[in-house]
Amino acid sequence: MNVNDLLIEAFDRLPDLVRSAVDGLSPDQLARAPAPGANPVGWLVWHLTRTQDHHVAELLGQDQLWATGDWAGHFGLAPDPSDTGYGHSPARVGTVRPDSAQVLVDYYDAVAARTRDLLRDLAPGDLDRVVDKRWDPPVTLGVRLVSILDDDIQHAGQAAYVRGLLLEQ
């Protein structure tokens, strides 16, 4: 298996995780935190998608889909490309209100398609390219891709867990 196929296999597991986390949930359920200070399903899926959109756009040297499309309005937010959810307070988390489960799926699918295009075009030597010198050691493309995947899998799992809590109520 080549590295492109391996990374595509890993990233292609995420859309099903996103769908299963939000399927059938109402806008109120998507915005409902399971406990004070906890993150709701809608925020978790929005955040994992925003982070992937932010990082992949940076890797491609392109604008984020969030900033160029009409996604933000479907979440009650401005199209601020720096707003990925990182560092959100509980009050700020509460302002992320997706119109529907479908808008979360559609936004993720658009970001996933762009990610797949990036992965398909990689050459093995590309993974060693330094993409972020702000860290010590500097971050390579390979490490950044693993970081995106790790973050997405963790948040998708959290969203699935919170979904289970909501459906028990």
Disulfide bonds with the S-S distance in Angstrom:
none
